[in-house]
Amino acid sequence: MIDKIISHYLSMLAKDPGNEKAYYSLGVLYIKIDNHDKALYYFTRAVDLNPSFQAAVFNLASINDSLGKKEGAILNYNRLLTIPGLKEDYKNFALNRLKALEGK
């Protein structure tokens, strides 16, 4: 089932390579099947296309964090905090994780 959904989003990207939501959706799907390398790739592409895409930046930071990639996590939590209109939940989570990661 997930393979069909992945194929659908890949088909969307073939037609519209600037579709950051399709990249984001692929990242989410790859997390569900524990392919973190591909999830990182697709979240990164979504953020490259739209640096203010809060959910994509959050997931990029979180996946780096969960994989022990401290530098990537810190970079992306800090990036998240610069997004105008950031949701309070994202802000609080990012601040707490940065405090833990930076040992403050």
MARKOL-401713 format. One record per residue (C-alpha): z, y, x. Coordinates in steps of 0.02 Angstrom, whole numbers, plus 32768, in hexadecimal, padded with zeros to 4 digits. Last residue first. Layout:
ZYX...
***
This chain:
85A484B78465855D841984B384A7845084A8847883BC843C851183CB83CC8500848783B2844584748399846683ED831784DD845C82B7846984F382BC83D4848982868434843D81F3847284E781B983C5853681C3836D84A4816F83E984A780DF83DC856580D0831F856080BA82C685CD8139827F866D80F0822F86A08195821D86118212827B863582B3830385B3829382818529828A82428552833882F58540837A8302849583268256846F8370828084988424832B8446841A82E183A483D4825483A1845282CD83BB84E28346833684A082C882AA8487834E822E845282DB81DC83D28345821D8341833B82CE8386827F82CA83A08270828982EE82E1831382AD828683A0830681DB836882C98223834A821C826983FB821681C884468258816583E881D381DD8415814781DB84CD8177811F84E681848129859081DC80C7855682768034852682067FA484D0825E800684A382FA809884728289802D83F682287FE483B182CB80938399831280CA83408273803482CC8285805382A4833C810F828C832680F082158295807281B682FF80F3819D8388817A81768309812380E082BD81B780A282588153807981BA81A781018154819C817981E780E0815C81E880D6818D81318135822F814F80C4825E81DF802B82358176806C82AA80EF8081833681707FD0831F81AF7F90832380FB7FF783C080DA7FAF841481747EFE840581307E95845581BA7E2E83B981DB7DE683C2812A7D67833A81067DA182C1818D7E5282F981687E4382C180B37E01821880EC7E978208815F7F06823080CA7EB681A780607EBB812A80EE7F76814981017F8B812C80467F2A808A80517F92805080E68031807C8087800080008000
***
